[in-house]
Amino acid sequence: MSRVVWQKGGEARVLAVAGEAVTLSSTIPSPPGSRIDGTLEPSGQAFRIKIHSSKRTEEGGEARFILQGRAIDLTREGRATLTAMIATN
């Protein structure tokens, strides 16, 4: 399964991509205004997002965080990878 692995620990699934806007379901929170770095797996491409919103939710009995933000320094290839991740999740 495709995922984002955060540098500071944890991981996320991509829920939506619309231009530069990205929505993810993450195992860790990140406050609004923060920047979080990760890697798109299995491609290994670097991924960075500036967070606009972080909301706690329950998913399968465990806490998850819906992160909404803007992709930073994302290449065209990276955006295509994110879009493809939605289809596989």
C-alpha positions as CSV (number, residue, x, y, z in Angstrom):
1,M,0.0,0.0,0.0
2,S,1.2,3.5,-0.8
3,R,1.8,5.9,2.1
4,V,3.7,8.9,3.4
5,V,6.3,8.2,6.0
6,W,7.0,11.2,8.2
7,Q,10.6,12.0,9.1
8,K,9.7,12.6,12.8
9,G,7.8,9.3,13.0
10,G,4.4,8.1,12.0
11,E,2.8,7.8,8.6
12,A,-0.2,8.9,6.6
13,R,-2.6,8.0,3.8
14,V,-3.5,10.5,1.1
15,L,-7.2,11.3,1.0
16,A,-7.4,14.1,-1.6
17,V,-5.3,16.2,-3.9
18,A,-6.6,19.4,-5.6
19,G,-3.8,21.4,-7.2
20,E,-1.4,22.3,-4.3
21,A,-4.0,21.4,-1.6
22,V,-3.5,18.0,0.1
23,T,-5.6,16.1,2.6
24,L,-4.1,13.2,4.6
25,S,-5.1,10.8,7.3
26,S,-2.1,10.7,9.6
27,T,-1.0,8.8,12.7
28,I,0.5,11.9,14.2
29,P,-0.8,15.5,14.5
30,S,0.9,18.6,13.2
31,P,-0.3,22.1,14.3
32,P,-1.5,24.7,11.8
33,G,1.3,26.7,10.4
34,S,3.9,23.9,10.8
35,R,5.7,22.2,8.0
36,I,6.0,18.5,8.1
37,D,8.6,16.5,6.0
38,G,8.1,13.0,4.8
39,T,8.7,10.5,2.0
40,L,6.3,9.1,-0.5
41,E,6.5,5.3,-0.3
42,P,7.3,3.2,-2.3
43,S,8.7,5.9,-4.7
44,G,11.0,7.4,-2.1
45,Q,10.3,10.9,-3.3
46,A,10.6,13.7,-0.6
47,F,7.4,15.3,0.4
48,R,6.8,18.5,2.5
49,I,3.5,20.1,3.4
50,K,2.5,23.3,5.2
51,I,-0.4,22.5,7.5
52,H,-3.5,24.6,7.5
53,S,-5.7,22.3,9.7
54,S,-5.2,19.3,11.9
55,K,-8.3,17.5,13.4
56,R,-8.4,14.4,15.5
57,T,-10.7,11.6,14.5
58,E,-11.3,8.0,15.4
59,E,-10.6,5.4,12.7
60,G,-10.9,1.7,13.4
61,G,-10.8,2.3,17.1
62,E,-7.5,4.3,17.0
63,A,-6.8,8.0,16.9
64,R,-6.0,9.5,13.5
65,F,-5.5,13.1,12.4
66,I,-6.9,14.7,9.3
67,L,-4.2,17.0,8.1
68,Q,-5.0,19.6,5.4
69,G,-2.4,21.8,3.9
70,R,-0.4,22.9,0.9
71,A,2.3,20.8,-0.8
72,I,5.7,22.6,-0.8
73,D,8.3,22.0,-3.6
74,L,6.3,19.2,-5.1
75,T,7.3,18.2,-8.6
76,R,4.8,17.2,-11.3
77,E,5.9,13.6,-10.9
78,G,5.3,13.9,-7.1
79,R,1.8,15.3,-7.7
80,A,1.1,12.4,-10.1
81,T,2.3,10.0,-7.4
82,L,0.0,11.5,-4.8
83,T,-3.0,11.3,-7.1
84,A,-2.2,7.7,-7.8
85,M,-2.0,7.0,-4.1
86,I,-5.6,8.0,-3.7
87,A,-6.7,5.3,-6.1
88,T,-4.8,2.6,-4.1
89,N,-6.0,3.6,-0.6
